[in-house]
Amino acid sequence: MKTTRLFLCLVAFLSATLAGNRADADELVRFESAPVKLSPFRIRKANEQGENLPQPQGTPLLGYLSRPQGDGPFPAVVVLHGCEGMRLSINELWPKRLVSWGYVVLVVDSFTTRNIKDTCQSYLPDRVFDAYGAWNFLSKQSFVDISRVALMGFSA
C-alpha cells in the first residue's frame, strides 16, 4: 500500500514538473550537414588527371527543434540518434528533460533523407558533418547561445 502511494505521488510530481516546463515550440526543421571537405590528396590527384572536382554540398537533413519558453539566449544540445534511428527516448524523452533544464534541443534525423532504415548491422554515414550542420543551423537562431552548445549521442 505504501509503495502504491509513493508511486502515485512520484507520477503526480513528474507530471506536474514536465507539464510546467513544456517546450513552447516542437517543430520540424530542415538544414544541411556541413559539406564533406575534400582531402588534399584527392585534390592533387584530380589536378594531376585534369579532373574538375565539384564543390561538395551538404546533405539535406531533418531535425526536431524544442526550446524553453522565453527569448533566451539559451544553451543548446545537439542530439544524434544511434544506429537504430529515431526512438521514443531520443525524439521525446530526452528533449523534454533537456528543455526542462533550460536547453534548446535539436534532434538530428540522419536517416530519413538518406533513406536509411537501420545501420546497426551495416554502413553508418559519417555523421560528424551532420553535427556541424546542426551547429551551423543553431548559430543562426537568436534564442541560442552559440558559445554553449553540447553534443549528445547514442550507440554510434
C-alpha positions in Angstrom: 0.0 0.0 0.0 2.8 2.4 0.9 4.6 1.5 -2.3 1.5 2.3 -4.4 1.0 5.7 -2.7 4.7 6.5 -3.2 4.4 5.6 -6.8 1.3 7.7 -7.4 3.0 10.7 -5.7 6.0 10.3 -7.9 3.9 10.1 -11.0 1.9 13.2 -10.0 5.2 15.1 -9.2 6.8 14.2 -12.6 3.6 15.0 -14.5 3.4 18.5 -12.9 7.1 19.1 -13.4 7.0 18.1 -17.1 3.8 20.0 -17.8 5.2 23.2 -16.3 8.3 23.0 -18.4 7.0 22.1 -21.8 8.8 23.5 -24.8 6.8 26.3 -26.5 7.9 25.0 -29.9 8.5 21.5 -31.0 9.0 21.9 -34.7 10.3 20.1 -37.7 13.2 22.0 -39.2 15.3 21.4 -42.3 19.0 22.1 -42.7 22.1 20.6 -44.4 25.0 18.8 -43.0 28.3 20.6 -43.3 29.9 19.8 -46.7 32.4 17.0 -46.6 35.8 18.6 -47.2 38.0 17.1 -50.0 41.3 15.8 -48.8 44.5 17.4 -50.2 45.4 14.1 -51.7 42.1 13.9 -53.6 42.5 17.4 -54.9 46.1 16.7 -56.0 45.1 13.5 -57.8 42.2 15.3 -59.6 44.6 18.1 -60.7 47.1 15.5 -62.0 44.4 13.8 -64.0 42.9 17.0 -65.3 39.7 16.3 -63.4 37.4 19.1 -62.2 36.0 18.3 -58.8 32.6 19.7 -58.0 32.3 21.8 -54.8 31.0 19.4 -52.1 27.4 20.0 -50.9 25.8 19.3 -47.6 23.2 16.5 -47.2 19.7 17.7 -46.6 18.6 16.7 -43.1 15.6 16.9 -40.9 15.7 17.9 -37.2 13.3 18.4 -34.3 13.7 21.6 -32.5 12.5 22.1 -28.9 13.1 25.1 -26.7 12.3 26.6 -23.4 9.8 29.4 -23.1 11.3 32.9 -23.3 13.6 34.8 -25.6 16.9 33.3 -24.5 19.7 33.1 -25.4 19.7 29.5 -24.1 22.5 26.9 -24.2 21.8 24.1 -26.7 22.2 20.4 -27.1 22.5 18.7 -30.5 21.2 15.1 -30.2 22.4 12.4 -32.6 20.4 9.2 -32.6 22.1 5.8 -32.6 22.2 3.1 -35.2 18.5 2.2 -34.6 17.3 5.7 -35.7 14.7 7.8 -34.1 13.4 6.1 -31.0 10.9 7.5 -28.4 13.7 8.2 -25.9 15.7 10.2 -28.4 12.8 12.1 -30.0 10.6 12.8 -27.0 12.0 11.9 -23.6 15.5 13.5 -23.8 14.2 16.7 -25.4 11.6 17.1 -22.7 14.1 16.6 -20.0 16.7 18.9 -21.5 14.2 21.6 -22.2 13.0 21.4 -18.6 16.6 22.1 -17.6 16.7 25.2 -19.8 18.3 23.9 -23.0 17.3 24.3 -26.7 17.4 20.8 -28.2 17.9 19.9 -31.8 17.5 16.2 -32.5 19.1 15.4 -35.9 17.4 12.7 -38.0 20.4 11.4 -40.1 18.5 8.6 -41.7 15.2 9.8 -43.3 16.6 12.0 -46.1 19.2 9.3 -46.8 16.5 6.6 -46.9 18.3 4.5 -44.3 16.3 2.2 -42.1 18.8 0.6 -39.7 22.6 0.7 -39.7 23.3 -1.5 -36.6 24.4 -4.3 -39.0 25.6 -2.2 -41.9 27.0 1.1 -43.1 26.7 4.2 -41.0 27.3 7.6 -42.7 30.0 9.9 -41.4 27.7 11.9 -39.1 30.3 14.3 -37.8 29.2 16.5 -40.7 25.6 16.3 -39.5 26.6 17.6 -36.1 28.4 20.5 -37.7 25.4 21.3 -39.9 23.2 21.3 -36.8 25.6 23.6 -35.0 25.5 25.9 -38.1 21.7 25.9 -38.0 21.6 26.7 -34.3 24.1 29.6 -34.8 21.5 31.4 -36.9 18.8 31.3 -34.1 18.6 34.3 -31.9 17.4 32.3 -28.9 20.6 30.1 -28.9 23.8 31.0 -27.0 26.1 29.5 -29.7 29.1 29.7 -27.3 27.4 27.0 -25.2 26.4 24.1 -27.4 26.9 20.4 -26.4 26.7 17.2 -28.5 24.9 14.2 -27.1 24.8 10.9 -29.0 23.7 7.2 -28.7 25.4 4.0 -29.6 27.1 5.3 -32.8 
